[in-house]
Structure formats: C-alpha cells, structure tokens
C-alpha cells in the first residue's frame, strides 16, 4: 500500500529507544506510529501557544 509519508532517520539514546518500544507495545502501536503521534501532539501544543506554523509550499 503506497504512502505519502517521508522516511526519516534520527539518533537517540538507547535507553530512550528501549522505553519508547515498551510504550508502543503497551499502546498496541508500532514504534513509528507512536513517534508520529507524539510529534503531532507536540506540534499541536506548540501551535496553540505560538500560533499556526505556516509552511512554504
């Protein structure tokens, strides 16, 4: 199934990665889905405080 999501790689402490895997499993999510969900939450909080982030398209 095609997706419009861009692959993205980043580095994090191994301890954080292992804990994120536990959280993802507890929430029956993939690690990728959990990280995307957390990004969406953070963006929403940021925009609520600072206003909508306008992107050049």
Secondary structure by P-SEA (a helix, b strand, c coil): ccccbbbbbbcccaaaaaaaaaaaaaacccaaaaaaaaaaaaaaaaaaacccccccc
